[in-house]
Amino acid sequence: MVYDLRMMRAVVPIQSVFLPNLLRFVPAFSSRFCVVSQTGQFQILDASVAIQTPYVQNVDLSTGASITAFDISNSGQTFGFSDNAGLLYLYGACDDVVFNNFSQPTEFADPVRRKFQFEIL
């Protein structure tokens, strides 16, 4: 069963091709979300559609690895996966993706001034 916490109501049951482990809503769409399995399969589903298309993508994991974390960028153009081996996998909608719609320049700390050494005679 799926419950929409934004509207506080139950949604029509949604079937996935694989056993879901992680789930995130896509920020650009109010009813679309991405379901991810531990084995690296992911699928974008729509909560407002009763019959889903079984289009499944796979993350190319190393042998014995499993997905431990998943997130979607603010723009909704990129997916980020991490596995238990410490690797990060980025998937983008195109070659020129935007990770953050509201990015600002990075502020760096002032460089540390070197103290010169001198000999005391």
Secondary structure, 3 states (H helix, E strand, C coil): CEEECCCCEEECCCCCCCCCCEEEECCCCCCEEEEECCCCEEEEEECCCCCCCCCCEECCCCCCCCEEEEEECCCCCEEEEEECCCCEEEEECCCCCCCCCCCCCCCCCCCCCCCCCCCCC
